[in-house]
Amino acid sequence: MTNPITIALGIPVSVEGETIMELSIRRPKVRDLRTLEQVTQGKASQLDQGAALLSLLAGIPEAAVEEMDATDFARASEVIAGFFEGVMVPAAGGA
């Protein structure tokens, strides 16, 4: 198993009486992608999906993601995208 990737937030986030100064983002599992489908039903935008996935993988409330500085969110999104690098998607109709 791969260790989570930790990033320091440029601007800490305070939510529910807790200040978050860094995120430890773990690799996604299939169950995370299934959960993502469930929690984003009716929210088709990539931004909504990215916020929900970051919440799942970093183990923070979605309210904390909503309060993140856009630059910190972009950096975290790049980490998540890196987990999918090199993944080849088969052409429609074939595996």
N, C-alpha and C positions, 0 to 999 in steps of 0.2 A: 504494500500500500504506500502511496506517495504522501509525503507530509504536506499539510496545508501551506499555502503561500501567504505570508503576512505582509501587509502594506500599512505604512503609517499614514494616517489622515492628515492632510495639510491643514484642515480646519476641523477640530474635534466636534462631535455631535453629542448633544445632551438630550436624552429621552428617558422618560419614566424614572427620573432621579439618578440616572447613570450617565456618566460621560464616557463616550467611546472615542479612543485615541488611535486605535489601530484595528484592522480587520484581519482575521485568519480565514482565508477562503479555501475550502476543500474541493477536491475534484467531485463533479456531479456523478450520481449513480442513476440508473434507470428509474428507481423509485422517486428520485427528485424530479425527473422530467415528467413523470406521471402526476406528481403532486402539482407541478407547475401548470399542467393542463387543467387540473381541477380548480386551482385558485385563480386562474386567469380567464375562466369562462366568461364571455361577455366583455373581456378586455383584450382586444386583439392587437393593440399597439405593441411594437417592439420595446418601447420604454416601459410599459406596464409589465411585460414579461421579464425584462431585464431586472427591474426592481424586485419582483417576486423571487426570481432565481437568486439574486444576491442575498436577499433575506434568508432564503433556505440554506445556501452554501456557507454563509458567514455566521449563521445562527443568531441573527439580530432581528428585532422586530421590524416589520415593514415601515412602521412610523419613523424608525431611525434612518432607513434608506431615503425616505421622503425628505428628511431634513439635511441630507448630505450636500456638501458643496458639489456643484456639477463637475468640477475637475476631479475630485476624489471619486465620484461615481464613474466617470469615464475611465480612470485608472483601474478601478475594480472590474469594470466591464471588460477591459483589455485582458486582465488576468483570466477571467472566465472564458473569453473567446480563445485564449491560448490553450485551454484544455481540449478544444475541438480542432486544433490545427492538424492538418494532414488527414482529416477524416474525409473519405471519398463517399459521396452520395451516388448510389446507382441511378442510371437513367430510368425514367418512368417506365414501369412495366417489367423491369428486370431486377434481379438481385445480384 
